[in-house]
């Protein structure tokens, strides 16, 4: 199995990546803390995937421009998000 570092090196050498190589690529990551919880990372990634699959991005929109606002014509009464956006 090819390591990620070797793949990155090949990308740089063959100009297959449009990225300026800096010192960051030569640093080694330190050990993970003892109390690091991968379940939190998994939950974050799952939430991101579900949010992404539900529809278009609304980051940076004003509440009145989101789908879940009374002025948009769509606001399920049981949704807590809608009550916060109103």
N, C-alpha and C positions, 0 to 999 in steps of 0.2 A: 504494500500500500504506500502510495506517495504521500509525503507529509505536506501540510499546508505551506510550510516555509519553502519547500522545494518547488511547489506549484507557483508560489509568488515569485520566486527567483526566475523561473522560466518565463513568466509573464513579463517581468522587467527586461530580461535579456533579449527576448524576441519582440520587444515593443508591442506587446499585445494588450497592454494596459495603459490608459491615458492618465498617468499619475506620476507626479514628480517624487522620486525616491528620497526619503529623508531619514534621519537618524531613528525615528520612531520604529521603523521596520527592523532595525537591528537590536532592539531592546527585548529582553526576555521578560515575560510576565512573571510576577511573583506568585507564591502559593496562595491558594484560596484561604480565607479566614475559616477557623474551625466552625463558627456558627453560621456559615453561609448556607442559605436555604434555597435549593434549586426548585422547590415547589413554588416559591414566589416568582421565580423567573418563568417557570412553566405557566403559571397563572397569567402573568403579564403577556406572554406570547399568545396564549389562547385567547385572552381578551382582545388583543390586537387583531388576531385572525378573524374572530367573530365580528368585531366592529367593522373591519375592512370588507367582510363578505356581505354585510347588511346594506351597504349602499355607498353613496358618494361621500367624500370627505366634507366635513363641515367645520374643520378647524379654522379658527379665526373669524367665523361668521358671527354676526350679531344674533341674539336669540330670535329676533323677529324674522330673520332670514332662514332659519332652520325649518325643517319639515314639521317639527313638533312645537308649533306655536299657533295660537288661535287665528292670527291673521293669514296663515298659510292655508287654512281650510282643513287642516288635519291635526287633530289633537285628541288622542284617545283619553277619555276621562280618567281611566285607571292608571295612567302613566305618571310616575313621580317626576320624571324628567320634564314633562310638560308643565307641571305645576311650578317647578323651579324656573322654567324659561318664561313663564307668563308675567 
